[in-house]
């Protein structure tokens, strides 16, 4: 029986993958046979992560292509260079995000709000629209947006970020309807609190950490690698009948 999780011959772009959840996803996709593009703003950080992944999987599975997701031309270059390197794009994972503001909605500046919406929604839309045509033409492809359980509930400190993550869930549902007839699947993963540099303002705050772990069935926060397995599933044959969904990975926070 063929391995349902085998990604041999597939190629993937993962934004924001020089560290944290994105890096963990790139590593696990490569471990399951995919060729991956590590992408974030700085080439040296991308190259370091790619070298680490290659050393772990024992082959040249990862390459580094930097891109600023806020610049449309940079995303187009990312797609063009990936096509040049691997010949095609089978998996598009929108993981990079921004949250320049922590506090009540009444204090957020227009520039901060605009940056969140640009990087967390519009840039995802751009990249997906650049990758989708070839997937639809081949009648095969997987798009994954990393959202957050923040998109499912309210917050008094990261409200604008949560708005963007709720929008990503709807973006996935819309595109699943559009792309489904061409066998291209679009889903979101919604992590709870994960111990990454990006979420440091949350888990380094003792009160927020205690609140999060007290409300979690597992009584702890997550690790980046605990999100990566779902990305492997959604990108592989194992996820062939899943589309338009938000898959929650939160240690049971939303179950209580």
C-alpha positions as CSV (number, residue, x, y, z in Angstrom):
1,X,0.0,0.0,0.0
2,X,1.3,3.4,-1.0
3,X,2.2,5.7,1.9
4,X,-0.6,8.2,2.4
5,X,1.9,10.8,3.7
6,X,4.5,10.4,0.9
7,X,5.4,13.7,-0.7
8,X,8.1,12.5,-3.0
9,X,8.2,14.6,-6.2
10,X,6.2,17.4,-4.7
11,X,7.5,20.9,-4.2
12,X,6.4,23.4,-1.6
13,X,6.7,27.1,-0.8
14,X,6.5,28.0,2.9
15,X,6.5,31.6,3.8
16,X,7.9,32.7,7.2
17,X,9.9,29.4,7.4
18,X,13.3,30.5,8.7
19,X,12.0,29.8,12.2
20,X,9.1,28.7,14.3
21,X,6.1,26.9,12.9
22,X,7.1,27.6,9.3
23,X,10.5,26.0,9.8
24,X,9.0,23.0,11.5
25,X,6.6,22.5,8.5
26,X,9.4,22.9,6.0
27,X,11.4,20.2,7.9
28,X,8.6,17.7,8.1
29,X,7.5,18.2,4.4
30,X,11.1,17.5,3.4
31,X,11.3,14.5,5.7
32,X,8.3,13.1,3.9
33,X,10.0,13.6,0.5
34,X,9.1,17.0,-0.7
35,X,11.4,19.7,-2.0
36,X,10.8,22.9,-0.1
37,X,11.6,26.6,-0.4
38,X,12.5,28.3,2.9
39,X,11.4,31.9,2.7
40,X,11.4,34.9,4.9
41,X,12.8,38.4,4.6
42,X,16.5,37.7,5.2
43,X,18.5,35.5,3.0
44,X,21.0,34.5,5.7
45,X,18.3,33.3,8.0
46,X,16.6,31.4,5.2
47,X,19.9,29.7,4.2
48,X,20.7,28.8,7.7
49,X,17.3,27.1,8.1
50,X,17.6,25.3,4.7
51,X,21.1,24.0,5.6
52,X,19.8,22.7,8.9
53,X,16.9,20.9,7.2
54,X,19.2,19.4,4.5
55,X,21.5,18.1,7.2
56,X,18.6,16.5,9.1
57,X,17.0,14.8,6.1
58,X,20.2,13.8,4.5
59,X,19.6,15.3,1.1
60,X,19.4,18.7,-0.6
61,X,15.6,19.0,0.0
62,X,15.5,22.7,0.9
63,X,16.6,25.9,-0.9
64,X,16.5,29.5,0.4
65,X,14.6,32.2,-1.5
66,X,14.0,35.4,0.5
67,X,10.8,37.5,0.0
68,X,9.1,40.4,1.7
69,X,5.4,39.3,1.7
70,X,4.3,42.9,1.7
71,X,5.8,43.4,-1.8
72,X,3.9,41.8,-4.6
73,X,6.9,41.8,-6.9
74,X,8.9,39.9,-4.2
75,X,6.2,37.2,-4.0
76,X,6.2,36.9,-7.8
77,X,10.0,36.5,-7.7
78,X,9.5,33.8,-5.1
79,X,7.1,31.9,-7.3
80,X,9.3,32.4,-10.4
81,X,12.5,31.2,-8.7
82,X,10.7,28.2,-7.2
83,X,9.4,27.3,-10.7
84,X,12.9,27.7,-12.0
85,X,14.4,25.5,-9.3
86,X,11.8,22.8,-9.1
87,X,9.8,23.1,-12.3
88,X,6.5,23.4,-10.5
89,X,4.7,24.3,-7.2
90,X,2.4,21.6,-5.7
91,X,2.0,23.0,-2.2
92,X,1.6,26.6,-1.1
93,X,1.8,27.3,2.6
94,X,1.1,30.9,3.8
95,X,2.6,31.0,7.2
96,X,4.2,34.4,7.5
97,X,2.3,37.0,9.4
98,X,2.6,40.3,11.3
99,X,1.3,41.6,14.6
100,X,2.9,45.0,15.3
101,X,0.5,46.0,18.0
102,X,-0.4,44.5,21.4
103,X,-3.3,46.2,23.3
104,X,-6.9,47.3,23.0
105,X,-8.4,48.1,19.6
106,X,-8.8,51.8,20.6
107,X,-5.1,52.3,20.7
108,X,-4.1,50.8,17.3
109,X,-2.8,53.2,14.7
110,X,-4.1,53.1,11.1
111,X,-0.6,52.1,9.9
112,X,-0.5,49.1,12.3
113,X,-4.0,48.0,11.4
114,X,-3.2,48.3,7.7
115,X,0.0,46.3,8.0
116,X,-1.8,43.5,9.8
117,X,-4.5,43.3,7.1
118,X,-1.9,43.5,4.3
119,X,0.5,40.9,5.5
120,X,-2.0,38.5,7.0
121,X,-4.7,38.6,4.4
122,X,-3.9,40.4,1.1
123,X,-0.4,39.0,0.8
124,X,-1.8,35.5,1.3
125,X,-4.3,36.2,-1.5
126,X,-1.5,37.4,-3.8
127,X,0.7,34.4,-3.3
128,X,-2.1,31.9,-3.7
129,X,-3.3,33.6,-6.9
130,X,0.3,33.3,-8.2
131,X,0.5,29.6,-7.4
132,X,-3.0,28.4,-8.1
133,X,-3.1,28.5,-11.9
134,X,-0.6,25.8,-12.5
135,X,-2.2,23.6,-9.8
136,X,-5.6,24.0,-11.4
137,X,-4.2,23.2,-14.8
138,X,-2.6,20.0,-13.4
139,X,-5.8,19.2,-11.5
140,X,-3.8,18.8,-8.3
141,X,-2.5,21.0,-5.5
142,X,-2.8,22.0,-1.8
143,X,-2.9,25.4,-0.3
144,X,-2.6,25.8,3.5
145,X,-3.0,29.1,5.4
146,X,-1.7,29.2,9.0
147,X,-4.5,31.0,10.9
148,X,-5.1,31.0,14.6
149,X,-7.7,30.1,17.2
150,X,-7.8,33.9,17.7
151,X,-10.0,33.9,14.6
152,X,-12.6,31.9,16.5
153,X,-12.9,34.1,19.6
154,X,-12.5,37.6,20.9
155,X,-9.4,39.2,22.4
156,X,-8.7,42.5,24.3
157,X,-5.0,42.6,23.3
158,X,-4.6,41.1,19.8
159,X,-7.9,42.1,18.2
160,X,-6.7,43.2,14.8
161,X,-4.6,40.1,14.4
162,X,-7.6,38.0,15.3
163,X,-9.7,39.8,12.7
164,X,-7.1,38.9,10.1
165,X,-7.0,35.3,11.1
166,X,-10.8,35.0,10.9
167,X,-10.6,36.5,7.4
168,X,-8.0,33.8,6.5
169,X,-10.5,31.1,7.4
170,X,-13.1,32.7,5.1
171,X,-10.5,33.1,2.4
172,X,-9.8,29.4,2.5
173,X,-13.5,28.6,2.3
174,X,-14.0,30.9,-0.7
175,X,-11.0,29.5,-2.6
176,X,-12.0,25.9,-1.7
177,X,-15.2,26.6,-3.6
178,X,-13.4,28.2,-6.5
179,X,-10.6,25.7,-6.9
180,X,-12.4,22.5,-5.8
181,X,-13.6,21.5,-9.3
182,X,-9.9,21.4,-10.3
183,X,-8.9,19.2,-7.4
184,X,-7.0,22.0,-5.6
185,X,-7.6,21.9,-1.8
186,X,-7.5,25.0,0.4
187,X,-7.5,24.8,4.2
188,X,-6.4,26.6,7.3
189,X,-4.6,25.4,10.4
190,X,-5.6,27.2,13.5
191,X,-3.0,26.8,16.3
192,X,-3.5,27.8,19.9
193,X,-0.6,29.3,21.8
194,X,2.7,27.9,20.5
195,X,6.1,28.6,21.9
196,X,7.6,30.7,19.1
197,X,9.4,34.0,18.9
198,X,6.4,35.4,17.1
199,X,4.1,34.7,20.1
200,X,6.7,35.6,22.8
201,X,4.6,38.5,24.1
202,X,1.9,36.1,25.0
203,X,3.8,33.1,26.5
204,X,6.4,35.3,28.3
205,X,3.6,37.1,30.1
206,X,3.0,34.9,33.3
207,X,-0.7,35.9,33.5
208,X,-1.4,35.2,29.9
209,X,0.5,31.9,30.0
210,X,-1.4,30.8,33.1
211,X,-4.7,31.7,31.6
212,X,-3.9,29.8,28.4
213,X,-2.6,26.7,30.1
214,X,-5.4,26.6,32.6
215,X,-8.0,26.7,29.8
216,X,-6.2,23.9,27.8
217,X,-7.2,20.3,28.2
218,X,-3.5,19.3,28.0
219,X,-2.5,22.1,30.5
220,X,0.4,23.4,28.4
221,X,1.2,25.4,25.3
222,X,2.2,23.9,22.0
223,X,5.6,23.4,20.2
224,X,6.2,24.3,16.6
225,X,6.7,20.7,15.5
226,X,3.2,19.8,16.9
227,X,1.7,21.9,14.1
228,X,3.8,20.5,11.3
229,X,2.1,17.1,11.2
230,X,-1.2,18.6,10.2
231,X,0.5,20.4,7.3
232,X,1.9,17.1,6.1
233,X,-1.5,15.5,6.2
234,X,-3.2,18.4,4.3
235,X,-0.5,18.4,1.7
236,X,-0.5,14.6,1.1
237,X,-2.9,12.0,-0.2
238,X,-4.0,11.5,3.4
239,X,-5.8,14.9,3.1
240,X,-7.2,14.4,-0.4
241,X,-10.9,14.8,0.7
242,X,-10.3,17.8,3.0
243,X,-11.0,21.3,1.8
244,X,-12.5,24.5,3.0
245,X,-11.8,23.6,6.6
246,X,-10.1,25.1,9.6
247,X,-8.2,22.4,11.5
248,X,-7.7,23.5,15.2
249,X,-4.6,22.4,17.0
250,X,-4.7,24.0,20.5
251,X,-4.2,21.4,23.2
252,X,-7.9,21.4,23.9
253,X,-8.4,25.1,24.6
254,X,-11.5,25.4,22.4
255,X,-12.9,22.1,23.8
256,X,-13.4,23.5,27.3
